Amino acid sequence: MVELRYSSGKIISPKVHAVGVLALGSHLENHGAALPIDTDAKIASHLALQAALKTGAKYLGILYTATEYDYVKHGRHVTIEALVDNNLKLTLQNAKKNLKLEKIVLVNAHGGNDPVKNYLKQLEKELKLEIVFNNKIVEIEGAHAGTGELSIGAILGIVDADRLDEHCHFEEYPEVGMVGLKEAREASEGINREAQEMEITGACVDLEQGEYLLEIAIEDIIGDIIKLLE
């Protein structure tokens, strides 16, 4: 089989076909007036698909459930145990069996899924798979439903431009920047800091920022795929 070449010139082994890329997001979490309820799922799917297209890794779609921290009271989610045992493990088990996979990159775009990292060793042992958790977009996009996500959403075509003016009406959309989520702000210094900034600056669409964030995240996922093959 001919070796695959990534666009930057790095050579990726044909073994890339034994790598699967699975998106993790949230399908049921409000994102203000201008973004859809499944924003995280759409962003994660885009990132995972683009990384798979650029490398030849197998695109596995997206997990249909998500979890959330107890102190973040919005959206519909399942417990971390239900996510891992009833959904993620079965999905990876089927993917390994049917697609002859050896390695997995989980592409996460929902901050509440972060605890999945604590279960990777358990999953690797039970499934005999090497698994990497890529959280780059969550780390760099900023406040929930803020300028980062709005800008990414505009690039992906999922922003309702007619509703941008009402997006930061925090009384109606308390999840934007988590400004109105009192328990979350009290529990997390980071969330409270982002909420304070959002109250001052609001949120807007910046197409250059959206493109930049997507590029950085995709490159990071590709980097994880390359590391798995080294």
TIDRENMI-190161 format. One record per residue: x, y negated, z of N, C-alpha, C in turn; residue in one letter. Coordinates in pm, whole numbers, plus 32768, in hexadecimal, padded with zeros to 4 digits. Atoms other than C-alpha are relative to their C-alpha. Example, Ala and Ser with C-alpha at 12.3 -4.5 7.8 and 13.67 -1.06 7.14 Angstrom:
! TIDRENMI-190161
80598077800084CE81C2830C805A7F888000A7FAE80777FFA8557806A82CA7FB37F938049S
***
This chain:
! TIDRENMI-190161
80548077800080008000800080587F838000M7FB3807B8009807F7EA27FAA7FF37FB18081V800680507F8780DD7DC880D07FAC7F847FE9E8050807880087FF57CA6811A80547F89802BL7FB680787FDC80807B4581277F9E7F94802ER804F806F7FCD7FEE7A3081F9802D7F827FB7Y7FE5807480547FE178D98151807C7FB2802AS7F8980477FD280FA784B8228808080477FD7S7F8B7FB6802B81E27952819A80238073805BG7FE47F907FA681DD7A4082C07FC680807FC6K802D7F81803781C27BAA825C7FB3804D806BI80507FAF7FA580B27C7882FD7FFA808E7FCAI7FFD7F73802680CC7DF282F77F7780317FD3S80817FC080237FC07EC882527FB68033807BP80417FD37F857F7C7F3683B97F987F9C8031K806480637FD97EAB7DF883D17F7380387FF1V80857FC680127D887ECE83597FD48051807AH80237FBC7F847D937F7A84AC7FDE7F9C806FA8021806A7FA17D4D7E2A85557F727FCE7FE5V80878036800C7BE87DBB85977FF57F7A8045G801580847FC67B767C5885E07F6C7FF18021V808A80097FD17A3A7C3486B17FE87F788042L802280837FC779967AE687037FAD800F807FA804F800A7F86790E7A94885D7FCD7F71800BL803680877FF27825796D888B7F8A80048060G807E7FFC7FB876D1791E891B7F937FD77F9DS806D801D805E758D792788537F917FAE8040H8071803D7FB974AD7890895E80307F9C8068L7FCD80667FA5754E775A89F37FEE7F777FBFE801E8082803974CE75FB89B5807E7FAB7FF0N7F8C8055801F75C4750689187FD37F737FDAH802E8087801C750A73BC89207FA37FFA7F8AG80638016806A743173258814803480247F75A7FCC7FF98089751A733E86E9803E80867FDAA7FC37F7E801B75AA749E87097F9E8071801EL805D7F917FEB74F475ED86F3801F8050807EP7FF37FB27F8574C076D88817806B806C7FF5I7F997F99801475B377D4877F80827FC67FC9D7F868043802E76CD76DC8742807D80538019T7F887FB47FDD77D177AF87F7800D807D7FA9D7FFE7F888053776F78E58733802B7FE07F71A7FDD80278089778B783085E680947FD97FF6K7F738027800278DE7799863C805A807A800BI7FAF7F887FEE796A78E486B6800080567F82A800A7FAF807A78EB7999858080537FC47F90S7FB08042806879897898849A809580178015H7F727FF07FE27ADA78AC8547802E80907FE6L7FDB7F72800F7ADD7A28854E800380277F6CA80067FDD808E7A757A4683E280747FC37FB3L7F92804180487B76794A836780858044801DQ7F847FBB7FDE7C8E79F88424800880887FBCA80037F7E80437C217B47839580187FF17F6AA7FED8017808F7C107ABB823480917FE17FDEL7F77802B801C7D6A7A24824C8067806D8019K7F9D7F9A7FDB7E137B5B82D97FE2808B7FCBT80247F7880287D547C89825F7FCD80548073G80397FB77F8E7CE87CEE83BE7F6A80147FE8A808E7FE180137B8B7D8383D67FA87FA48055K805F80577FBB7A757C8F84307F9080568039Y80607FA97FBC798F7D3385307F7E7FBA8024L807A80477FDD78817C29854A80097FC3808BG800480417F7D78137BA286997FB180548065I80497FC07F9377A87C3187E87F817FB0801AL808080447FF7763A7BE188247FDF7FCA808BY801A80317F7976537B94899780767FAF8032T7F9880517FC277197AA68A727FE77FFB8095A800E80117F6F775A7A6D8BE2801E7F6F8024T7FEA808A7FD5777A79308CB080217FFE8095E7FE380117F71780078B78DFD7F7E7FE5804BY807A800D7FB176FC78C08F117FD87F6E8016D801D808B7FE17719774A8F4A7FD77FAE7F85Y802D8046807976C776ED8DE17F71802D7FE3V808D7FD98006754C76ED8DE27FBD7FCD7F81K8049801B807B74E276D98C79801D806E7F9CH7FF27F94806274B077C78B577FD080858038G80277F787FD8745979398B608077805C7FE9R7F897FAD800675777A248BAF7FEE807D8055H80037F857FB175C17B788C4580777FFE8060V7F8F7FF87FA476AB7BDB8D5F807C802E7FB3T7F847FD6804078177C198D0B800580987FF5I80007F6E800377E77D888D617FA980347F8DE80587FD7806D76C57DA88C6F803F7FE17F79A7FBE8025807D77887CF28B62806B80667FDBL7F8F7FA7801B78B87DD38B837FD280907FEEV80237F71800078197F258BCE7F9380247F9BD80717FDE805576D67F158B06800B7FCB7F72N7FF9803E808377457E4889DD808C80077FC2N7F7B8009803C78B57E0689A3804180887FF0L7FBF7F7D800779327F6289F47FC480577F93K80437FAF80657830800B8918801E7FCE7F73L7FE2803A8083786F7F1B87F9808C80257FD3T7F767FDF802479E57F558802801380957FEAL7FFA7F6F800F79B780CA882B7FCF802A7F75Q80367FE1808378E180DA86F1805A7FCC7F90N7FA78039806679CC7FF78630807D80567FF0A7F897FAA80077AF780CF86887FE280817FB6K80247F7F803B7A46820D86257FE57FF67F6AK802C800A808A79B2819584DE80657FBD7FA3N7FA5804D80537AC980AF8466809380238018L7F777FD37FE47BFD816384EF80597F8C8030K7FB780727FCA7C6D803585B8805C802A8072L7FA27FE97F947D94802A86A580117F858059E7FE9807D7FB97D9D7EBD870D7F8B7FA27FE7K8073805A80087C987DB0875080287F74802DI7FF8808B7FD17C997C3487637F727FD2801CV808080397FDA7B707BA68820800B7F687FF3L7FFD809180187B2B7A4387A77F8D7FC0804BV806780377FA87A71798688B67FEC7F6B7FE9N801F808E800D79BF7838888A7F9C7FD2806AA805D80217F9278EF783689CC804B800C8084H7FB180037F86799777CE8B0F7FD48063806AG80337FA37F9B78B878AB8BE38030808E7FEDG7FCD7F78801A794F79E18B3F808F80148032N7F757FF77FD77AA579978BD1801E8076805DD7FE47F8F7FA77A847AA48CE4801480857FB8P7FE87F84804B7A8D7BAD8BD1809580258005V7F6F7FE77FFA7C087B888BE78024805F8071K7FE17FAC7F8B7C007C358D397FE180937FE9N80297F76801C7B737D728C98804D803E7F8DY7FBA7FD080777C667D978B768050807F801BL7FAF7F8A7FE37D507E8F8C1D7FA8807C8010K805F7F927FEE7C287F678C817FCE80327F78Q80327FDC80857BA07F608B1D806D80427FACL7F927FC6804C7CF47FA88A85801980908029E7FE97F7A7FCC7D1E80D78B647F9280607FD6K80717FA9801D7BC181628B297FF1801A7F69E80177FF5808F7BB7812189B2807E80217FB0L7F807FEA80457D2881528963800E7FA07F8AK7FF1806D805F7D2D800788AC80587F94803DL7FB780757FD17E197EE088C67FA77F877FE5E8062806C800D7D437DAB8906803D7F7B802BI7FD580887FE27D947C3788FE7F857FA68009V806F805D7FEE7CA87B27897B802E7F767FD4F7FD9808580307CC579E588B07F977F9A8029N805880637FC57C2F78BB896480237F737FD3N7FC4808080277CDA77A588A27F997F927FEBK8060806A801E7BA676E8882A7FC07FCB807FI8038802C7F807B1776DD898B80647FA48048V7F98804C7FBB7C6376558A0B80147F757FC5E7FDD807F80427C7B7539890E7F897FAA7FD7I8070804C80397B1A74CC88AF7FC77F97805DE803180667FA37AD1740389EA7F788021803CG807C7FF37FB4798873CA8A9B7F94804B7FB1A806D7FB4803B785A74A58A5A7FA47FA57FAFH8055804C805B77967421892E80317F717FEEA7FC68084800E788272F8892780357FE67F74G7FCB8029808279467254880F804380747FB6T7FBE7F8F803F7A13738E87CF7F9E805D7FBBG80627FA4803A78EA7474879A7FAA7FBC7F96E804C804880667825736A86E0804F7FF67F7EL7FAB80118075794A733485F5801280837FB6S7FF77F7B803D797974A885BA7F7B80227FBDI80847FE48037780374CA85877FE67FB67F7FG8012804D807B780873B78482804B80407F8CA7FB27FBD80697919746C83C07FB8807F7FD3I80447F838021785075AF83CF7F727FEA7FC9L8084801F8036770F74FF836A7F8D8023805CG806A7FDA7FA3764A754B84A67FCF7F8C8057I802B80757FB4762273EA85317F867FC17FC0V8074804A802F74D1733E851680207F6B800DD7FD3808A7FFD754A71E284B77F927F9F802CA807080577FDD73F0714D84EC7FEA7FF78097D80177FFF7F707403719F865E807D7FDB8051R7F8580257FBA7560712486B17FEA7F918067L801780717FA674DA6FE787537FC7802B8086D803C7FD37F82741C70AE885A8052806D8045E7FB27F907FCD752C71B3889480307FE9808FH7FCA801E7F7B75B7710689C97F977FC3805EC806680237F9F746B70C68A738005806C806EH7FDE7F977F9F74E471828BA47F8B802F8055F80747FD57FB2739971868C5C7FB1806B7FB6E80487F9F805272FE72468B3D805680777FDBE7FA27F9880277436730D8AE2807380068066Y7F9B80017F9574F273428C2C807780597FE3P7F917FA6802175CB74518B8D806F7FBB7FB1E7F9A8047804D768273548AB3806C7FCC805FV7F9480227FA477D2732D8B5D7FEA8039808BG802C7FCD7F7E772473E68C797FEB7F8E8063M801380797FAE76DB72878CF87F948016806AV80707FEF7FA3759272EF8D987FFE8083804BG7FFA7F7F7FBA760274438E1B804D7FEE8082L7FC380257F80764473E38F8580538070803CK7FB97F907FC276A9753C90018082801F7FB7E7F887FE6804E77A0756D8EE7806A7F95801AA7FA1806D7FE7783E74198F24803E800A808AR7FCB7FF07F79786274619095805F8076800BE7FAF7F867FF878FA75B8905780827FF87FB2A7F8B8004805979F4755A8F4880337F727FEFS7FC2808580107AE174338F4E800B7FDC7F6CE7FF28019808E7B1A745A8DD97F7D7FD67FC0G80838024803579A874518D877FD97F75802DI802580847FCD797473228E6580507F927FBBN7FAD806380447A97726A8DC17FCD7FE67F72R8035801080887A0E72AC8C647F797FBA8002E808380417FF578B272438CD6800F7F6B8019A7FE7808E7FE5793970FB8D5F802B7FB77F82Q7FD3803D807E79E970B48C167F8D7FF17F9EE80718004805B78AE71088B547FA07F8F8024M8058806B7FD477E270168C2580317F787FD1E7FC48080802978D26F028BC080067FF27F68I7FE3800A809079256F528A577F9280367FA6T80627FC0805477FE701F89DD804180657FA2G7FCB7F9E80607832710588B27FE07FD07F73A8015802A808B785570CE873D8037806B7FA3C7FCA7FA7806578AD718085FA80807FC37FC8V7F7E802780387A1A716A858D802C80737FA6D7FE67F93805D7A4D723984538093802C8001L7F717FDD7FFB7BC9722A8466801D8056807AE7FED7FB07F877BBF72AB85CA7FC4808A7FF0Q803F7F7F80157ACE73C085698056805C7FABG7FA97FB080577BB074378450807E802A804AE7F867FE37FB67CE0742385327FE9806F8066Y801D7F9B7F9B7C3F74EE86497FEE80897FC2L80147F8080447BD075FE8559808480387FCDL7F807FD280367D26760F84B580598038806EE7FAC7FD27F917DDC762C86017FCE80868035I80397F847FC97CED773B867D801680767FA2A7FED7F9380607D01780A853E8091802C7FFCI7F717FE080007E7D77F5853A80268050807DE7FE27FBA7F837E83786A86A37FCF80917FFBD80347F78800E7DA979978656805980517FA2I7FA57FBC805D7E8779EF852E808280238047I7F887FE37FB27FAE79D586197FF0807A8058G801A7F8B7FAD7F0E7AD486FE800080807FACD80007F8C80597ED67BC085D9808F80267FDCI7F747FE6802380417B9E8573804B80408075I7FBE7FC87F8A80B87BE286D67FD980918017K802D7F767FF07FE87D1E86E48049805F7FA1L7FC07FAC806480A07D9C85B280988005800FL7F6E80047FEF82007D498628802E80768058E
***
